[in-house]
Amino acid sequence: MENIIGIDVQEHERSKRILNIKLKDEIIEKLIFPFNKFDLTALELKPFTRFTIAKSLDDLTENKLSKLMNYIIRDRSTGCFIIGPSNITSKINDKFLVKLSTAVAYLIGIPNYDSMAGKYYARFHVKHQDSSDSYLRKAYRNMDLHTDGTYVKEVTDWLMMTKLEEKNVEGGETAILHLDDWEHCADLSKDPVGKQDFVWGSPKSKNVGYKVEHPVFSYDENGNPEISYIDQFPEPKNMEQGNFLQRLSDALEESKNKVITKLPVGCSIIANNYFWLHGRKPFKENKDLSRELLRIRGHFFKKI
């Protein structure tokens, strides 16, 4: 892999499929001025400003960062990377990280509208107590492996999660699994039930007023299996579908090939949503627990 100015690239310690991209201090320093040109309201209301800060980031790497990230995220053998500053300084606050995440996202594709947040990204806290209807905010439950975008009409090619802040946290590690490393992939992806249309709904907090139908498994142009699945939202039509989903859930959670990793504060994990599943381990109970995450989901640029 060629050297790129201002960044370090290494294999992740837990998986050769995941690459770590560290932005050196010189890049971060040079981003402060162009990032300060726009506040978050401008980014939310004027989509072209997001392309402006994305170009500022890419230009600092001689336009090689975008090529690297797109190569990784589209390549079946990898499809996942973690990116963030080499060092977290006082200048890197939550607003800076929202802008950095936006810049990275817009070098990969176009974020989808997030109905839960009402904009192109969502920020949410995980705390000791929660009354929401989503596993996302329930600190002490295991969040089972899943993909995103299962209950919406928008194409969801990729997912980004950025850790903005974390205090008094033990546990809560990220769990991810590449479909090609899953022991039961061949068996379950070939099951005729997995190719049937399933109904997918969502709880009220998602602000999506419709349901969609699609199979759990499909295939890409090379005949490789792809998955669209989350345990909360399918509405099985019969015993056959219900039992298939239980087998699928058990086989995913029992996999010994899950990658369990702790995402550092200030870093983003970006994964291809067709062949990477993601989840979260439970936190250790603490009344002062606090974690804030940013989420962006989107589709790849289309050639015009």
Secondary structure per residue as TSV (DSSP state, phi and psi in degrees):
chain	resnum	aa	ss	phi	psi
A	1	M	-	360.0	129.1
A	2	E	-	-69.0	152.6
A	3	N	-	-72.1	138.5
A	4	I	-	-120.2	130.8
A	5	I	T	-58.0	130.7
A	6	G	T	85.5	-0.5
A	7	I	E	-136.7	154.3
A	8	D	E	-115.0	136.7
A	9	V	E	-124.9	127.6
A	10	Q	E	-142.1	156.9
A	11	E	E	-68.3	144.5
A	12	H	-	-67.3	145.1
A	13	E	S	-65.6	-22.2
A	14	R	S	-101.5	-13.7
A	15	S	-	-159.3	133.6
A	16	K	T	-72.7	-14.4
A	17	R	T	-78.5	-16.6
A	18	I	E	-109.9	133.3
A	19	L	E	-110.6	139.5
A	20	N	E	-97.4	125.3
A	21	I	E	-115.8	116.6
A	22	K	E	-107.6	126.3
A	23	L	E	-87.1	120.1
A	24	K	-	-68.5	161.6
A	25	D	H	-55.7	-36.0
A	26	E	H	-63.4	-35.3
A	27	I	H	-68.9	-46.9
A	28	I	H	-58.9	-44.8
A	29	E	H	-59.8	-40.9
A	30	K	H	-76.0	-14.4
A	31	L	H	-84.0	-21.4
A	32	I	H	-58.8	-44.7
A	33	F	H	-65.5	-53.0
A	34	P	H	-64.1	-31.8
A	35	F	H	-68.2	-35.0
A	36	N	H	-69.5	-14.5
A	37	K	T	-65.8	-27.4
A	38	F	S	-125.5	131.0
A	39	D	-	-86.6	174.1
A	40	L	H	-64.7	-32.2
A	41	T	H	-63.1	-41.2
A	42	A	H	-61.7	-43.2
A	43	L	H	-64.2	-36.0
A	44	E	H	-72.8	-35.4
A	45	L	H	-96.2	-22.5
A	46	K	-	-122.7	94.2
A	47	P	H	-56.3	-31.1
A	48	F	H	-66.4	-22.9
A	49	T	H	-65.8	-26.7
A	50	R	H	-68.6	-36.3
A	51	F	H	-67.6	-32.9
A	52	T	H	-63.8	-46.5
A	53	I	H	-74.2	-28.3
A	54	A	H	-63.8	-42.5
A	55	K	H	-65.7	-36.6
A	56	S	H	-58.7	-42.7
A	57	L	H	-67.1	-48.1
A	58	D	H	-65.1	-39.0
A	59	D	H	-59.8	-34.4
A	60	L	T	-69.0	-15.3
A	61	T	T	-110.9	21.1
A	62	E	T	56.8	35.8
A	63	N	T	61.8	25.0
A	64	K	-	-97.0	-22.0
A	65	L	H	-63.5	-44.4
A	66	S	H	-61.4	-40.4
A	67	K	H	-64.7	-42.2
A	68	L	H	-62.9	-49.2
A	69	M	H	-63.6	-41.5
A	70	N	H	-67.4	-35.4
A	71	Y	H	-63.9	-46.8
A	72	I	H	-62.5	-50.0
A	73	I	H	-69.2	-26.2
A	74	R	H	-93.3	-15.1
A	75	D	-	-81.3	121.9
A	76	R	T	-59.0	-31.2
A	77	S	T	-75.7	-16.6
A	78	T	-	-122.1	-91.0
A	79	G	-	80.2	8.2
A	80	C	E	-153.7	138.3
A	81	F	E	-146.9	157.4
A	82	I	E	-115.8	129.4
A	83	I	E	-131.9	142.7
A	84	G	E	180.0	172.6
A	85	P	E	-64.6	146.2
A	86	S	S	-63.0	-36.9
A	87	N	S	-134.7	136.8
A	88	I	-	-93.1	116.1
A	89	T	-	-112.3	177.1
A	90	S	T	-64.6	-20.8
A	91	K	T	-76.4	-16.7
A	92	I	-	-95.5	83.5
A	93	N	-	-99.4	-174.3
A	94	D	H	-63.2	-37.3
A	95	K	H	-64.5	-41.6
A	96	F	H	-61.3	-41.2
A	97	L	H	-69.2	-34.2
A	98	V	H	-62.4	-42.9
A	99	K	H	-67.5	-41.2
A	100	L	H	-64.1	-43.0
A	101	S	H	-62.1	-41.1
A	102	T	H	-61.1	-44.7
A	103	A	H	-61.9	-44.4
A	104	V	H	-62.8	-45.9
A	105	A	H	-59.3	-42.6
A	106	Y	T	-78.6	-1.7
A	107	L	T	-91.3	-10.9
A	108	I	T	-103.2	-39.2
A	109	G	E	178.4	-157.8
A	110	I	E	-106.8	120.2
A	111	P	E	-62.9	145.4
A	112	N	-	-79.6	155.7
A	113	Y	-	-66.3	127.2
A	114	D	B	-94.7	103.8
A	115	S	T	-62.1	-30.7
A	116	M	T	-65.5	-37.0
A	117	A	T	-102.2	-20.1
A	118	G	T	79.3	22.2
A	119	K	B	-156.7	-169.5
A	120	Y	S	-79.7	-7.5
A	121	Y	-	-140.2	162.5
A	122	A	E	-127.8	140.7
A	123	R	E	-117.0	135.1
A	124	F	E	-147.9	146.3
A	125	H	E	-97.3	144.1
A	126	V	E	-111.5	121.8
A	127	K	E	-133.1	177.4
A	128	H	S	-58.8	-46.3
A	129	Q	-	-113.7	145.3
A	130	D	-	-154.7	139.8
A	131	S	-	-119.1	14.9
A	132	S	-	-77.3	173.5
A	133	D	S	-102.0	22.3
A	134	S	-	-125.7	139.2
A	135	Y	G	-61.6	-24.1
A	136	L	G	-52.3	-36.6
A	137	R	G	-104.0	1.9
A	138	K	B	-91.7	102.4
A	139	A	T	-64.1	-33.3
A	140	Y	T	-102.5	11.4
A	141	R	S	-105.5	147.0
A	142	N	-	-71.9	129.2
A	143	M	E	-92.4	109.5
A	144	D	E	-66.1	158.6
A	145	L	E	-60.0	137.6
A	146	H	E	-161.1	171.0
A	147	T	-	-113.0	167.3
A	148	D	S	-99.5	164.5
A	149	G	-	76.1	16.9
A	150	T	T	-69.9	-24.9
A	151	Y	T	-111.4	12.5
A	152	V	S	-121.7	161.6
A	153	K	S	-80.3	-23.9
A	154	E	S	-66.0	143.4
A	155	V	-	-68.8	129.8
A	156	T	-	-120.9	91.9
A	157	D	-	-81.1	-33.0
A	158	W	E	-146.7	162.5
A	159	L	E	-135.7	138.1
A	160	M	E	-123.5	133.7
A	161	M	E	-127.1	127.6
A	162	T	E	-117.8	132.8
A	163	K	E	-89.4	108.8
A	164	L	E	-83.5	-34.5
A	165	E	E	-161.4	150.8
A	166	E	E	-155.8	129.7
A	167	K	E	-141.5	140.4
A	168	N	S	55.2	46.3
A	169	V	-	-114.8	127.9
A	170	E	-	-126.2	139.7
A	171	G	B	81.4	-157.5
A	172	G	-	71.8	22.6
A	173	E	-	-67.1	153.6
A	174	T	E	-76.3	135.1
A	175	A	E	-117.2	127.7
A	176	I	E	-136.8	152.4
A	177	L	E	-143.9	125.2
A	178	H	E	-81.8	133.4
A	179	L	G	-54.7	-36.8
A	180	D	G	-74.0	-11.6
A	181	D	G	-97.9	-5.5
A	182	W	-	-79.5	125.7
A	183	E	T	-60.8	-28.8
A	184	H	T	-106.3	12.9
A	185	C	H	-61.3	-49.9
A	186	A	H	-60.6	-42.9
A	187	D	H	-64.9	-52.6
A	188	L	H	-78.9	-32.5
A	189	S	H	-70.6	-21.1
A	190	K	T	-93.6	-6.7
A	191	D	-	-66.3	127.2
A	192	P	G	-56.9	-29.6
A	193	V	G	-64.7	-37.3
A	194	G	G	-65.8	-15.0
A	195	K	G	-98.4	-2.9
A	196	Q	S	-74.1	158.6
A	197	D	-	-74.3	129.6
A	198	F	E	-108.9	148.7
A	199	V	E	-86.5	133.7
A	200	W	E	-124.1	123.3
A	201	G	-	-116.4	-165.6
A	202	S	-	-160.1	155.4
A	203	P	-	-71.6	168.5
A	204	K	G	-58.8	-33.5
A	205	S	G	-62.9	-20.5
A	206	K	G	-77.3	-18.2
A	207	N	-	59.8	35.2
A	208	V	-	-115.2	115.1
A	209	G	-	-93.4	19.1
A	210	Y	-	-136.4	171.5
A	211	K	-	-119.9	156.7
A	212	V	E	-125.4	163.2
A	213	E	E	-126.5	132.0
A	214	H	E	-165.5	159.4
A	215	P	-	-74.7	165.9
A	216	V	S	-73.6	-43.7
A	217	F	E	-114.8	140.5
A	218	S	E	-140.3	-174.5
A	219	Y	E	-133.9	144.0
A	220	D	-	-82.4	-177.3
A	221	E	T	-65.3	-17.1
A	222	N	T	-98.6	6.1
A	223	G	S	83.2	10.7
A	224	N	-	-83.8	140.1
A	225	P	E	-68.9	144.7
A	226	E	E	-127.0	155.1
A	227	I	E	-131.0	142.8
A	228	S	-	-134.1	104.1
A	229	Y	-	-157.4	138.9
A	230	I	-	-146.7	142.3
A	231	D	S	-70.1	-28.4
A	232	Q	S	-75.4	-29.9
A	233	F	S	-107.8	-12.2
A	234	P	E	-72.2	147.5
A	235	E	E	-121.1	85.7
A	236	P	-	-57.4	141.1
A	237	K	S	-86.8	-18.4
A	238	N	S	-160.7	178.6
A	239	M	H	-61.1	-39.6
A	240	E	H	-59.2	-47.6
A	241	Q	H	-69.1	-40.4
A	242	G	H	-60.9	-44.0
A	243	N	H	-70.5	-34.1
A	244	F	H	-62.6	-44.5
A	245	L	H	-63.4	-36.2
A	246	Q	H	-66.3	-43.2
A	247	R	H	-62.0	-42.4
A	248	L	H	-61.8	-47.9
A	249	S	H	-60.5	-47.1
A	250	D	H	-62.0	-42.6
A	251	A	H	-67.5	-34.3
A	252	L	H	-70.5	-47.4
A	253	E	H	-70.1	-26.0
A	254	E	T	-87.5	-2.8
A	255	S	-	-60.4	135.2
A	256	K	T	-90.5	0.9
A	257	N	T	-105.1	11.5
A	258	K	-	-63.2	142.5
A	259	V	E	-96.5	117.9
A	260	I	E	-104.9	119.1
A	261	T	E	-144.3	152.9
A	262	K	-	-101.1	117.2
A	263	L	-	-78.2	121.8
A	264	P	-	-67.0	151.4
A	265	V	T	-59.1	135.6
A	266	G	T	93.1	-7.3
A	267	C	-	-104.3	154.4
A	268	S	E	-118.3	142.3
A	269	I	E	-111.0	129.2
A	270	I	E	-122.3	127.4
A	271	A	E	-135.2	147.1
A	272	N	E	-67.9	127.8
A	273	N	T	-84.5	-1.4
A	274	Y	T	-94.5	-28.4
A	275	F	T	-132.5	7.3
A	276	W	E	-114.8	130.1
A	277	L	E	-104.6	152.0
A	278	H	E	-138.1	155.9
A	279	G	E	-160.3	-166.7
A	280	R	E	-148.4	137.1
A	281	K	-	-74.9	155.9
A	282	P	-	-66.2	152.9
A	283	F	B	-84.1	156.4
A	284	K	-	-78.9	135.5
A	285	E	-	-61.1	131.7
A	286	N	-	-159.2	121.3
A	287	K	T	-66.8	-16.7
A	288	D	T	-100.6	10.2
A	289	L	-	-60.2	138.2
A	290	S	E	-154.1	128.0
A	291	R	E	-139.9	134.6
A	292	E	E	-118.6	129.4
A	293	L	E	-119.3	153.7
A	294	L	E	-115.5	139.6
A	295	R	E	-127.7	133.1
A	296	I	E	-132.7	132.7
A	297	R	E	-126.4	142.8
A	298	G	E	-163.0	-170.9
A	299	H	E	-122.8	157.0
A	300	F	E	-68.4	153.7
A	301	F	-	-58.8	140.2
A	302	K	-	-102.9	142.6
A	303	K	-	-69.4	134.1
A	304	I	-	-99.4	360.0
